[in-house]
Amino acid sequence: VGFGIWEHFTVADGLPDMKIESLFEDRDGAIWVGTHDSGVARFDGTDFRQFNRSDGLSGEGVYRIAEDVHGNLVFATNRGLTLYDGEDFEHVDNSESFGFLWGCCQDHTGALLFGVDRRPGKPVAIYRWTGEKGRLIEFQAEVKAAGGSANGLALDADGELWLSADTLYQVKGASIRQFEEVRFPRGIIASE
């Protein structure tokens, strides 16, 4: 990195916002750019085309973009999940009561797992989208008044889910291992 020609894009080039939250390359090679509060833009290699709530997105903050098992683009927004089949946007009804964050991964079945934003008085949660239906999964951990956010998700080589939130979680089947914070002079690391 650092060699070659770098091209810089701004709102003058068609970006809806300069605060970029997510990037995704679709099957056709187009680049989708999710913004903090101005929707999403599709770059075809020449021009940007903008999409927002008036086009059918459920929210203006697009924090993660993925593709489901049916080839639909899935936009995780501040107001729920939106599917895009290449022509139309469709809201995932049971996801519109909460917002999403940056974390996303695909499980061994092909389902997409998304991190859910803080919900006051509610536990840390993820949202599982199978391509047909979605389900909110709450983690049985200490519930804080402000709630907890699921920021990052990853599956390890054994297919176990790791989740970053107010602390680090490892999900093994039906059990959840929570790591406690340990403070050291140079910062915080997790320990069991």
C-alpha positions as CSV (number, residue, x, y, z in Angstrom):
1,V,0.0,0.0,0.0
2,G,1.2,3.5,-0.7
3,F,2.3,2.9,-4.3
4,G,0.2,3.6,-7.4
5,I,-2.3,6.2,-8.1
6,W,-4.8,7.2,-5.5
7,E,-8.0,8.9,-6.5
8,H,-9.9,11.0,-3.9
9,F,-13.7,11.3,-4.1
10,T,-15.8,14.0,-2.3
11,V,-19.4,15.2,-2.4
12,A,-18.5,17.2,-5.5
13,D,-18.0,13.8,-7.2
14,G,-21.4,12.5,-6.1
15,L,-20.8,11.1,-2.6
16,P,-23.7,12.0,-0.3
17,D,-21.5,12.5,2.8
18,M,-17.8,12.4,3.7
19,K,-18.3,10.3,6.8
20,I,-18.1,6.8,5.4
21,E,-19.2,3.9,7.6
22,S,-19.1,0.9,5.2
23,L,-17.9,-0.3,1.8
24,F,-18.9,-3.3,-0.2
25,E,-18.2,-4.6,-3.7
26,D,-21.2,-6.3,-5.3
27,R,-21.2,-9.2,-7.9
28,D,-21.0,-6.7,-10.8
29,G,-17.9,-5.0,-9.3
30,A,-19.8,-1.8,-8.3
31,I,-18.7,-0.3,-5.0
32,W,-21.4,0.6,-2.4
33,V,-20.5,3.3,0.1
34,G,-22.6,3.5,3.3
35,T,-22.6,6.9,5.0
36,H,-23.1,8.0,8.6
37,D,-26.4,9.8,8.0
38,S,-26.9,10.4,4.2
39,G,-27.8,6.9,2.9
40,V,-25.7,4.9,0.5
41,A,-24.1,5.5,-2.9
42,R,-23.3,3.0,-5.7
43,F,-20.1,3.7,-7.7
44,D,-20.1,2.0,-11.1
45,G,-16.5,3.0,-11.9
46,T,-17.6,6.3,-13.4
47,D,-20.5,7.8,-11.4
48,F,-22.1,7.7,-8.0
49,R,-25.8,7.1,-7.6
50,Q,-27.3,8.0,-4.3
51,F,-30.0,6.1,-2.4
52,N,-31.7,7.2,0.9
53,R,-35.0,6.8,2.8
54,S,-37.0,8.4,-0.1
55,D,-35.7,5.5,-2.3
56,G,-36.7,2.9,0.3
57,L,-33.8,2.5,2.7
58,S,-35.0,2.0,6.3
59,G,-32.5,4.5,7.7
60,E,-30.0,7.1,6.5
61,G,-27.1,5.7,8.5
62,V,-25.7,2.7,6.6
63,Y,-23.2,0.9,8.9
64,R,-22.8,-2.4,7.2
65,I,-23.4,-3.8,3.7
66,A,-23.5,-7.5,3.0
67,E,-24.9,-10.0,0.5
68,D,-27.4,-12.7,1.6
69,V,-27.7,-16.3,0.3
70,H,-30.2,-15.1,-2.3
71,G,-27.9,-12.4,-3.7
72,N,-29.8,-9.5,-2.2
73,L,-27.7,-6.7,-0.8
74,V,-28.5,-6.2,2.9
75,F,-28.0,-2.8,4.4
76,A,-27.8,-2.6,8.2
77,T,-29.0,0.9,9.0
78,N,-29.7,3.0,12.1
79,R,-33.4,2.1,11.6
80,G,-33.3,-1.6,10.7
81,L,-32.3,-3.9,7.9
82,T,-33.1,-3.2,4.2
83,L,-32.9,-5.7,1.4
84,Y,-32.1,-4.6,-2.2
85,D,-32.7,-7.1,-5.1
86,G,-31.1,-4.9,-7.7
87,E,-34.3,-3.0,-8.4
88,D,-36.4,-2.5,-5.2
89,F,-35.7,-1.9,-1.5
90,E,-37.6,-3.9,1.1
91,H,-37.6,-3.4,4.8
92,V,-37.2,-6.4,7.1
93,D,-40.2,-5.7,9.3
94,N,-39.1,-7.2,12.6
95,S,-35.8,-5.3,12.5
96,E,-37.1,-1.7,12.4
97,S,-37.3,-1.1,16.1
98,F,-33.5,-1.0,16.6
99,G,-30.4,0.1,14.8
100,F,-27.4,-1.8,13.7
101,L,-23.6,-1.3,14.1
102,W,-20.5,-2.2,12.1
103,G,-20.2,-5.9,13.0
104,C,-21.3,-8.5,10.6
105,C,-20.2,-12.1,9.7
106,Q,-21.7,-15.1,8.0
107,D,-22.3,-18.3,10.0
108,H,-21.8,-21.9,8.8
109,T,-25.4,-22.0,7.4
110,G,-24.9,-18.9,5.3
111,A,-27.0,-16.7,7.6
112,L,-25.7,-13.2,8.2
113,L,-25.1,-12.1,11.8
114,F,-25.2,-8.3,12.5
115,G,-24.3,-6.4,15.6
116,V,-27.2,-4.5,17.2
117,D,-26.9,-1.0,18.6
118,R,-27.4,-0.1,22.3
119,R,-31.0,-0.5,23.5
120,P,-31.5,1.1,26.9
121,G,-32.3,-1.5,29.6
122,K,-31.8,-4.4,27.2
123,P,-28.9,-6.9,26.9
124,V,-26.3,-7.0,24.2
125,A,-27.9,-8.6,21.0
126,I,-27.2,-9.7,17.5
127,Y,-29.6,-10.0,14.6
128,R,-29.5,-13.2,12.5
129,W,-30.8,-12.9,8.9
130,T,-31.2,-16.3,7.0
131,G,-32.2,-14.8,3.7
132,E,-35.8,-15.6,4.5
133,K,-36.4,-14.3,8.0
134,G,-34.6,-12.5,10.8
135,R,-34.4,-13.0,14.5
136,L,-33.1,-10.9,17.4
137,I,-30.8,-12.9,19.7
138,E,-30.2,-11.4,23.1
139,F,-27.2,-12.5,25.2
140,Q,-27.9,-13.4,28.8
141,A,-25.4,-11.1,30.4
142,E,-25.5,-8.2,32.9
143,V,-28.0,-5.6,31.6
144,K,-26.9,-2.0,32.1
145,A,-29.3,0.9,32.2
146,A,-27.8,2.3,29.0
147,G,-27.9,-1.1,27.3
148,G,-25.0,-2.7,25.4
149,S,-23.8,-2.5,21.8
150,A,-22.5,-5.4,19.7
151,N,-19.8,-3.7,17.7
152,G,-17.8,-6.5,16.1
153,L,-18.5,-10.1,15.2
154,A,-16.3,-12.9,13.9
155,L,-16.4,-16.7,13.6
156,D,-13.3,-18.6,14.5
157,A,-12.0,-21.7,12.7
158,D,-14.2,-23.9,14.9
159,G,-17.3,-21.9,13.9
160,E,-17.6,-20.3,17.3
161,L,-18.9,-16.7,17.5
162,W,-16.7,-14.0,19.0
163,L,-18.5,-10.7,19.9
164,S,-17.1,-7.4,21.0
165,A,-19.4,-5.3,23.1
166,D,-18.9,-3.7,26.5
167,T,-16.5,-6.6,26.9
168,L,-15.6,-9.7,24.8
169,Y,-17.9,-12.7,24.5
170,Q,-17.3,-16.1,23.0
171,V,-20.4,-18.2,22.1
172,K,-20.0,-22.0,22.1
173,G,-23.2,-23.7,21.2
174,A,-25.7,-22.6,23.8
175,S,-23.1,-21.3,26.3
176,I,-21.6,-17.8,26.5
177,R,-18.2,-17.1,27.9
178,Q,-17.8,-13.5,29.0
179,F,-14.3,-12.0,29.5
180,E,-13.8,-9.5,32.3
181,E,-11.8,-6.4,32.0
182,V,-8.3,-6.4,33.5
183,R,-6.5,-3.1,33.8
184,F,-2.8,-2.8,33.1
185,P,-0.7,0.4,33.1
186,R,-0.9,0.7,29.3
187,G,-4.6,-0.1,28.8
188,I,-7.2,-2.8,29.1
189,I,-7.0,-6.4,28.0
190,A,-9.6,-9.1,28.4
191,S,-9.2,-12.2,30.6
192,E,-11.5,-15.0,31.5
